[in-house]
């Protein structure tokens, strides 16, 4: 089971798969894709209706992202 963005990236980058399915990850965390992008140092693309949810637009973002990074690192 794929549990971290680093694991998913390694599988695709290593040629073991063309894509990875993350149903359980998204059930656990609907923002898994955005958290994975942050953990991998990438910028996630937000649809127009979600742009106001970008981290720079809400005050608790720094704390939430720090906790998300800690959780991803513990899982890696």
C-alpha angles and dihedrals in degrees: 000000000000110000107161136046090235091057092049091048092050092052094051096038091048092055093243090124140006091225140355128231116222107182096139092045091054092046089054095042118014089195092054092123093053093044090048091051090052092048091051093046095249130128115241119221112238122204112238094257091056099045091098087062093061111123095247090061099059130057100227094055098102093052093044093049093047090053092046092051091050091050093049092048091051089052095047 
